[in-house]
């Protein structure tokens, strides 16, 4: 009787508790696991730094698995950090975590996994995969923990990538992951989470943009209402996001909100709460997890930002591969640059980047 072949997986180990437990679960299942930490951001980062690599190495030693650190700092700057700054300067609100997942965890790391002859890459994301028995396609699903679900950040994964990915934590809650780490005595069991963007650890996005693109900062401009009437001055559109109320420096009897950022005129356009609402949005660079668009008129739940509960909408194809979302009820603060992700129940159908709202 031949010996059973052990599956081999590369686990992206960030140095946090989630990826640590993901690796541990695969080891418990009998897999051969290779831990890889991708060194991406600088020494001031609270994620993917050399200090995190030390934590990941300690966990790898505890689990008895091979471990490597891969330096991708230069690529990360070119593929994630600089586009982040450019998006803010263009009046958009970027999500660098999506770009990090696409370029690094599920492209560069998958390529490394192929070179090592493994089944693919496992990560500590809170998401699930399922097999469609009729088509053989992989379905991307929400994680069972609604407070930690990360499927929103994975909307642009296609079938080729989904076939080489595993999410061991998808059926667990965060509390269960912590408890598992404590049971195993993992060094990262009680390590706090980082809530900031890894390369902006102090949360000061405007300062980061100014340091990254000092020659491109447009400087001061006008704050205007919807009719173009000047209400005040601002210090740069990269300091504002759609929906923002605080920090406008305006005196008004009614609350004012940022409704639009115009990079061409260097204007911040403000209005009241009603001006933030829209019943439609255009989505560009749309991708579909099953590799094909659904039929026109498909109903879906659409999340327009990570913490958004989702709104019912109809998906209609538009020019240049865009999709128009017609919402059943008005939605608030649709911000260009954010992701719009389409769901059918727990399944991620696909998504893209918000280009604008309105007709």
C-alpha positions, 0 to 999 in steps of 0.5 A, spaced: 500 500 500 503 506 497 504 512 502 499 517 502 502 524 499 501 530 504 499 536 500 504 542 501 501 549 502 505 556 502 502 560 508 503 567 507 504 569 515 504 576 517 506 575 524 499 576 526 494 571 530 490 569 524 495 567 519 499 563 525 492 559 526 491 558 519 498 555 518 497 551 525 490 548 522 494 546 516 499 542 520 494 539 524 490 536 517 497 533 516 499 538 510 506 540 509 507 547 510 512 552 508 511 559 512 513 565 508 513 572 510 513 578 505 517 584 507 513 589 504 513 596 508 518 600 512 520 599 519 515 604 522 509 599 519 505 595 524 504 590 519 509 586 514 515 589 518 521 585 520 518 585 527 512 581 524 517 577 521 520 575 527 513 573 530 512 569 524 518 565 525 517 564 532 510 561 530 514 557 525 519 554 530 513 552 534 510 549 529 516 545 526 515 548 519 520 551 514 520 559 514 522 564 509 522 572 509 521 575 502 523 582 500 518 585 496 519 593 499 521 596 492 515 592 488 510 594 494 512 601 493 511 601 486 505 597 485 501 599 492 504 605 495 505 610 490 498 608 486 495 610 493 498 617 493 496 618 486 489 616 487 488 621 493 491 627 488 486 625 483 480 626 488 479 618 489 479 614 496 483 608 495 483 601 498 490 599 498 489 592 501 485 590 495 491 592 491 496 588 496 492 582 496 491 582 488 499 583 487 502 580 492 498 575 496 495 572 490 500 573 485 507 574 487 506 569 493 502 564 488 508 564 483 513 563 489 508 557 491 508 554 484 516 554 484 516 551 490 511 545 487 506 546 492 498 546 492 498 553 492 497 559 498 493 559 504 492 565 508 489 568 514 483 571 511 476 571 514 473 568 507 470 561 505 471 557 498 466 552 495 465 548 489 460 548 485 458 541 483 455 542 477 460 547 473 466 545 477 467 552 479 470 555 485 465 560 489 468 565 493 463 566 500 463 571 506 466 568 512 462 566 517 464 571 522 460 577 520 464 582 524 471 579 521 469 578 514 474 580 509 471 577 502 470 585 500 477 585 499 478 579 495 472 581 489 477 581 484 480 574 484 478 569 478 478 562 477 485 561 476 487 564 483 481 561 487 483 554 485 490 555 488 488 558 494 485 556 501 482 560 507 483 555 513 479 561 518 473 562 513 468 557 518 471 560 524 470 566 528 475 571 531 474 569 538 475 561 536 481 563 532 484 567 539 482 561 543 485 556 538 492 560 538 492 560 546 490 552 546 497 551 542 501 556 545 502 560 539 507 566 540 502 571 537 495 568 541 494 575 544 498 580 539 493 586 538 491 587 531 493 593 527 487 597 524 491 602 520 494 601 513 500 598 514 504 604 511 501 609 514 501 607 521 499 613 525 493 614 520 495 621 517 494 619 510 494 627 508 501 627 510 503 620 507 501 623 500 505 629 501 511 625 503 510 620 497 508 625 492 511 632 494 512 635 487 504 633 485 501 637 491 496 642 488 496 646 494 490 650 496 483 651 493 476 653 493 471 650 497 464 651 493 457 649 494 453 645 488 452 651 484 459 653 484 459 659 490 465 660 494 464 658 501 471 658 503 478 655 502 482 648 503 489 646 504 489 640 498 483 635 496 488 630 498 485 632 505 478 630 504 474 624 502 466 624 500 462 624 506 466 628 510 463 633 515 469 635 520 475 639 519 471 643 513 473 650 516 466 652 514 461 656 518 454 654 517 447 653 520 446 647 517 451 641 517 455 641 510 458 635 507 464 633 502 460 631 496 465 631 490 472 632 489 474 635 483 482 634 481 481 638 475 479 645 478 482 643 485 475 644 488 472 641 494 464 641 493 460 641 499 452 640 500 447 638 505 446 630 507 441 630 501 446 632 496 450 625 499 445 621 496 444 617 490 440 612 486 445 610 481 453 609 480 458 607 475 463 601 476 469 601 472 475 595 471 469 590 473 471 583 474 467 577 476 469 571 480 466 566 475 470 569 469 463 571 466 458 577 467 451 575 469 445 577 465 443 584 465 438 586 470 441 581 475 439 583 482 445 583 487 447 586 494 452 591 493 457 594 498 460 600 497 465 600 502 467 595 507 463 597 513 457 598 508 451 593 510 450 593 502 444 595 498 439 592 493 441 594 486 440 592 479 446 591 475 446 593 468 452 593 463 455 599 460 460 602 455 467 600 456 466 594 460 463 598 466 457 596 470 451 601 472 448 600 479 441 602 480 440 602 487 433 600 489 433 606 495 438 612 495 445 610 498 449 615 501 456 617 500 458 613 494 466 615 493 470 614 487 476 610 488 472 605 493 470 598 491 463 596 489 462 589 491 456 585 488 453 579 492 448 574 491 447 572 499 454 570 501 457 569 494 461 574 491 459 575 484 465 580 483 466 587 483 470 593 481 472 601 482 467 606 483 468 611 478 462 616 480 455 616 482 449 619 478 446 618 471 
